[in-house]
Amino acid sequence: MANIIDARGRSCPEPVIMTKNEIDINPNIELEVLVDTHVAVENITRFVTGKGYNVNVEEKNGEYTIHIKK
């Protein structure tokens, strides 16, 4: 089961920092990050793919779920 980070309503770079902190604690964790801006999706995706993670993004009603796993 994936850990969930709810970063909705937060401005960048905060969603990226929240994601980084969770990955630093447990680098093999599966994460779901909830955000509500496309900029956050792009920034988080760029950050985690650079760290070697796989990313899948789902959009529903203007909110995004970013699925992250090694």
NORVEN-V52813 format. One line per field, one symbol per residue. ss: DSSP state (H for helix, E for strand, L for the rest). psi: psi as a letter, one per 20 degrees, with the letter a starting at -180 (. if undefined). A space follows every 50 residues. Layout:
ss = ???
psi = ???
This chain:
ss = LLEEEELLLLLLLHHHHHHHHHHHHLLLLLEEEEELLHHHHHHHHHHHHH LLLEEEEEEELLEEEEEEEL
psi = pqqpoojqjqqqjghggggggghhgnijqpqppprjqhggggggggghhh jjqqpppppoljqqpoppq.
